[in-house]
Amino acid sequence: LGGKAEFAGAVRELAGDVADGEVTPEAIDETDIAERLLFPEEPDLVIKTGAERLSDFAIWQSVYAELYFTDVNWRDFRRREYLRAVLDFQDRQRRFGR
């Protein structure tokens, strides 16, 4: 399941709630969308292996995440590469979109 499909599913669910009279369109906010996602939590760090692209991954959730790209493929990803990513993350100044 890609991020676009996950987001579309959340919107469809909200549309159904509006049609059923459970919520008004004006009352819908970011929380309502996030609660309907398969993975509602927002990660601090996203580690992408193998290529420098996200490929429709967690579009909503990763908007303020720090991204770490490595050429190491997932099958070859070991503790050492993970620790590199964590150390890189520790050196970053988080701006949260600002």
Buried (B, 14 or more C-beta within 10 A) or exposed (E): EEBEEBBEBBEEBBEEBBEEEEBEEEEBEEEBBBEBBEBEEEEEBBBBBBEEEBEEEBBBBBEEBBEBBBEBEEEEBEEEBBEBBEEBBEEEEEEEEE
